[in-house]
């Protein structure tokens, strides 16, 4: 079949619109038409069908906050009501009661999952599914489905300040709220004294509780320092985390966790803790909420700005705040990181800092990446020491 250069839509013919640009629109072309209509415009007239490029996501939208504590209200499902009916059949006048019992309500269950690393996906309210009502012909109502809530391994469940559950193994479960029992149908109340009972009971409401979830270990290492010391920039340099970075204090208002990967497939989690100030243990600044994040880190990385006068004063203030919050917190395995070594004043203060501090000092620049290898090697040494300590105590170390 000879057709003209154009678009074949059914039996209609549309002239090509590129005649002015040199296309020969009336040249016969031999085409085999399929039953399905399709476009046969020439290449010069065809529309650009390339896939549209997705809009670039801003860095603010890419940011994911790390949550290591959450308040959750849980309510069990309500039980289904009992059935109320009497058996009816031709030539059988007194069939008797046949209302079945209602189904039980579903539980709310916390389940530890090793794929979960944060409580950010946990909602503030959960409710189990309700049971179904009992039917006629002694049919029982179906039980309500359980509501499973996945939480990270190592989650503590607290109620009124007391630990009620410690989920330490993958797949371990804890029933946070029991579902209500189903009601009884009138068949249940059949007796020799009452051959036609009309009594039936509704389903019981589910258990309701307010629980607090906390992670025992927020991360392996915690970056501790004053505002604008370069903690977020350092986390960006050693991991793929994207915390906000700006030239004003308290840029980081929520903790961020980055993962440092090693060649033997070990992963070390490093948490960027919001900046502390003097009096943080008295709830000043961002308060004690972020001192709790430091409490859940196994070893500490003190980040000190080398460009300020007397940087060792910063380190002393940081340790005093940790010790005032919890005795022994400042004695955990640590290393002092002298940041901003690319500045001239920092190179002058570095030998003075090493004279005043007994701990190991690693001088680096998170901006230029100078001497990051020494930090990564020492970070692995701290992690290996933590693993050996946990195994010696018969406990399993936290893996990411």
C-alpha positions in Angstrom: 0.0 0.0 0.0 1.5 3.3 -1.0 0.9 6.2 1.4 2.2 9.7 1.7 4.7 10.8 4.3 2.4 11.8 7.2 0.7 10.3 10.2 -1.6 7.3 9.6 -4.5 7.4 12.1 -7.1 4.9 11.1 -8.2 5.8 7.6 -7.4 9.5 7.8 -4.3 11.1 6.3 -2.5 14.1 7.8 0.1 16.0 5.7 3.6 16.3 7.2 4.3 19.7 8.6 8.0 19.9 7.5 7.5 20.8 3.9 8.9 24.2 4.4 12.2 22.8 5.8 13.0 20.6 2.9 11.0 17.5 3.6 9.4 16.0 0.5 5.9 15.4 1.8 4.3 13.8 -1.2 6.8 11.2 -2.0 5.1 7.8 -2.0 6.4 5.4 0.7 5.6 1.7 0.9 4.5 0.7 4.5 3.0 -2.4 6.0 0.2 -1.2 8.4 -0.4 -3.1 11.5 -3.9 -3.3 13.1 -2.7 -0.9 15.8 -2.6 2.8 14.8 0.9 4.3 15.2 2.7 7.4 14.1 4.7 7.3 10.9 6.0 10.9 10.8 9.4 11.4 9.4 12.4 11.8 11.7 12.6 15.6 11.0 8.9 16.0 12.1 9.0 13.5 15.0 8.6 14.9 18.5 11.5 14.6 20.9 10.5 11.5 22.9 13.5 11.5 25.3 12.6 10.9 28.9 12.3 14.0 30.9 15.1 14.4 33.4 13.9 14.3 37.0 14.1 17.5 38.9 17.2 17.5 41.2 16.2 17.0 44.8 17.5 19.8 47.1 19.9 18.9 49.8 17.4 19.9 52.4 15.0 17.3 51.1 17.7 14.7 51.0 18.4 15.2 54.7 17.1 12.4 57.0 17.1 12.9 60.7 18.2 10.2 63.0 15.7 9.5 65.8 16.8 7.4 68.9 13.8 8.0 71.1 10.1 8.1 70.5 6.9 8.4 72.5 4.2 6.0 71.2 0.6 5.5 72.2 -0.6 2.0 71.4 -4.2 0.6 71.6 -5.2 -3.0 71.1 -8.1 -3.8 68.8 -11.6 -4.1 70.2 -13.2 -7.5 70.3 -16.2 -8.2 68.1 -19.6 -8.3 69.7 -21.5 -11.6 70.3 -24.2 -12.6 67.8 -27.9 -12.6 68.7 -30.0 -14.9 66.5 -32.3 -18.0 66.7 -32.2 -20.9 64.4 -35.0 -20.8 61.8 -36.0 -23.7 59.5 -39.2 -24.9 57.9 -41.1 -27.4 60.1 -38.8 -26.6 63.0 -40.4 -24.0 65.2 -38.1 -23.9 68.2 -34.6 -24.1 66.7 -32.9 -22.5 69.7 -30.3 -19.8 69.9 -27.4 -19.9 67.4 -25.6 -16.6 67.8 -21.8 -17.1 67.7 -19.1 -15.4 69.7 -17.2 -12.4 68.4 -13.6 -12.5 67.4 -10.8 -11.2 69.5 -9.1 -7.9 68.8 -5.6 -7.8 67.3 -2.5 -7.0 69.4 0.1 -4.3 68.8 3.5 -6.0 68.7 6.9 -4.5 68.5 9.3 -6.6 66.5 13.0 -6.1 66.3 14.4 -6.0 62.8 18.1 -5.7 62.0 17.3 -3.7 58.8 16.0 -0.9 60.9 18.6 1.6 62.2 16.4 4.5 63.5 13.1 5.1 65.1 12.2 7.7 62.5 9.7 5.4 60.8 7.8 4.7 64.0 4.5 6.6 64.2 3.2 8.2 67.4 0.0 6.1 67.4 -0.8 2.5 66.6 -4.0 0.5 67.0 -4.7 -3.2 66.4 -7.5 -4.3 64.1 -10.9 -5.0 65.6 -12.5 -8.4 65.7 -15.6 -9.2 63.7 -19.0 -9.7 65.2 -20.4 -13.2 65.7 -22.9 -14.4 63.1 -25.9 -16.7 63.0 -25.7 -20.5 62.7 -23.1 -20.5 65.5 -20.6 -18.8 63.3 -17.7 -17.2 65.3 -16.4 -13.8 64.2 -12.9 -13.6 62.8 -10.1 -12.4 65.0 -8.6 -9.0 64.3 -5.1 -9.0 62.6 -2.1 -8.0 64.7 -0.4 -4.7 64.1 3.4 -5.3 63.8 5.7 -2.4 64.4 9.3 -2.8 63.2 11.9 -1.3 65.6 15.8 -1.5 65.5 17.6 -4.2 67.4 18.6 -2.9 70.8 15.4 -0.9 71.4 14.4 -0.3 75.0 10.6 -0.1 75.8 9.9 2.0 78.8 6.7 2.7 80.7 6.6 5.3 83.5 10.4 5.3 83.5 10.7 1.5 84.0 12.1 -0.8 81.3 9.5 -3.3 80.4 11.2 -4.9 77.4 14.7 -5.1 75.8 14.7 -6.2 72.2 18.2 -7.5 71.6 17.8 -10.2 69.0 16.6 -10.1 65.4 12.9 -11.2 65.3 12.3 -10.8 69.0 8.8 -9.6 69.7 7.0 -7.8 72.5 3.3 -7.4 72.8 2.8 -3.7 73.6 -1.0 -3.8 73.8 -3.3 -6.7 74.0 -6.5 -6.8 71.9 -9.9 -7.1 73.6 -11.7 -10.4 74.0 -14.6 -11.1 71.8 -18.2 -10.9 73.2 -20.4 -14.0 73.8 -23.3 -14.8 71.6 -26.7 -15.9 72.9 -25.8 -19.5 72.2 -23.2 -19.3 75.0 -25.9 -18.6 77.6 -28.1 -21.6 76.7 -28.9 -23.7 79.8 -31.5 -26.1 81.1 -33.2 -23.2 82.9 -33.1 -20.8 80.0 -33.8 -22.5 76.6 -34.2 -19.3 74.7 -31.6 -16.8 75.9 -31.6 -13.3 74.5 -28.5 -12.2 76.3 -25.3 -11.4 74.4 -22.3 -9.4 75.4 -20.3 -6.8 73.4 -16.6 -7.1 72.7 -14.1 -5.7 75.3 -11.9 -2.7 74.4 -8.3 -3.3 73.7 -5.5 -2.4 76.1 -4.2 1.2 75.9 -0.7 2.3 76.9 1.8 5.1 76.4 5.3 3.8 75.9 8.7 5.4 75.3 11.1 3.7 72.9 14.8 4.3 73.2 17.8 3.0 71.4 20.6 1.6 73.7 23.2 2.4 71.0 22.6 5.4 68.8 25.9 4.9 67.0 29.4 3.5 67.6 31.0 6.9 67.7 29.7 10.4 68.6 31.0 13.7 67.4 31.1 16.0 70.4 32.0 19.7 70.1 30.9 23.2 70.4 28.8 24.9 67.7 30.7 25.7 64.5 33.5 23.3 65.3 33.1 21.5 62.0 31.3 18.3 63.1 28.8 18.3 60.3 31.5 19.0 57.7 33.6 16.2 59.1 30.7 13.7 58.9 30.2 14.7 55.3 33.9 14.1 54.6 34.0 10.6 56.0 30.6 9.3 55.1 27.6 9.8 52.7 25.5 11.6 55.3 24.3 15.1 54.3 23.8 17.2 57.4 23.2 20.9 56.9 26.4 23.1 56.9 26.3 26.8 57.4 28.3 29.7 58.9 26.1 30.2 61.9 25.9 28.3 65.1 23.3 25.5 65.9 23.0 24.6 62.2 22.4 21.0 63.3 19.3 20.7 65.4 18.8 16.9 65.0 21.4 14.2 65.2 22.6 12.7 62.0 24.2 9.3 61.5 26.8 8.5 58.8 28.2 5.1 58.0 32.0 4.6 57.4 32.7 1.7 55.1 35.9 -0.4 55.3 37.3 -2.9 52.8 36.5 -5.9 54.9 32.8 -4.8 54.8 32.7 -3.6 58.4 30.6 -0.5 59.0 31.1 2.0 61.7 28.3 4.4 62.6 29.3 7.9 63.5 26.7 10.3 64.9 26.8 14.1 64.5 25.5 15.4 67.8 24.2 19.0 67.9 26.6 21.5 69.4 26.9 21.8 73.2 27.5 25.0 75.2 28.5 25.7 78.8 25.7 24.7 81.1 24.2 22.1 78.8 23.8 19.7 81.8 21.5 22.4 83.3 19.3 22.3 80.2 20.9 25.4 78.6 21.2 25.7 74.9 19.7 22.7 73.2 19.5 21.1 76.7 20.0 17.6 78.0 18.1 16.0 75.2 21.3 15.8 73.1 23.4 14.7 76.0 21.3 11.6 76.0 22.5 11.0 72.4 26.1 11.1 73.6 25.2 8.7 76.3 24.3 6.1 73.7 27.6 6.2 71.9 30.3 3.7 72.6 33.3 6.0 72.0 33.6 9.7 71.6 35.3 11.9 69.0 35.9 15.4 70.5 36.0 18.0 67.7 38.0 21.1 68.6 38.4 24.2 66.5 42.1 24.8 66.3 41.7 28.4 65.0 40.3 29.8 68.3 42.6 31.0 71.1 43.4 28.3 73.6 41.5 25.4 72.0 42.3 23.1 75.0 39.8 25.1 77.0 37.0 23.9 74.7 38.0 20.3 75.4 38.0 20.8 79.2 34.6 22.4 79.0 33.2 19.6 76.9 34.5 16.9 79.4 33.1 18.9 82.3 29.7 19.0 80.8 29.7 15.3 80.1 30.9 14.5 83.6 28.3 16.8 85.2 25.5 15.0 83.2 26.6 11.5 84.0 29.6 10.4 86.0 32.1 8.4 84.0 30.7 9.6 80.6 33.9 11.6 79.9 36.1 8.5 80.6 34.9 6.6 77.6 37.4 5.7 74.9 38.0 8.9 72.9 40.2 10.8 70.5 40.7 14.6 70.1 40.2 15.9 66.6 41.8 19.3 65.8 39.8 20.6 62.9 40.6 23.5 60.5 44.3 22.7 60.3 44.3 24.5 56.9 44.2 27.8 58.7 47.5 29.5 59.7 46.4 30.1 63.3 45.5 26.4 63.7 49.0 25.3 62.8 50.3 27.6 65.6 47.9 26.2 68.2 48.4 22.5 67.3 51.6 22.0 69.3 50.2 23.9 72.2 47.1 21.7 72.3 49.2 18.5 72.3 51.2 19.8 75.3 48.0 20.5 77.3 46.1 17.3 76.3 47.0 13.8 77.4 44.7 12.1 74.8 45.7 11.4 71.2 45.2 14.5 68.9 44.5 14.1 65.2 44.9 17.3 63.2 42.9 17.4 60.0 40.8 19.6 57.8 37.2 18.5 57.0 37.1 21.2 54.2 40.2 20.1 52.3 40.3 16.4 53.4 43.8 16.7 54.8 44.8 13.8 57.1 41.4 12.1 57.1 43.2 8.7 56.6 44.7 8.9 60.1 41.2 9.5 61.6 39.7 6.6 59.7 42.4 4.2 60.8 42.1 5.2 64.4 38.3 5.0 64.2 38.7 1.4 63.2 41.0 0.7 66.1 38.4 2.1 68.5 35.7 0.0 66.9 37.8 -3.2 67.1 38.5 -2.5 70.8 34.8 -2.1 71.4 34.0 -5.4 69.6 36.6 -7.2 71.7 35.2 -5.7 74.9 31.6 -6.8 74.1 32.6 -10.3 73.2 34.7 -10.7 76.4 31.6 -9.7 78.4 29.5 -12.3 76.6 27.5 -9.7 74.7 27.0 -9.3 71.0 28.3 -5.9 69.6 26.0 -3.7 67.6 26.4 -4.2 63.9 25.4 -1.8 61.2 
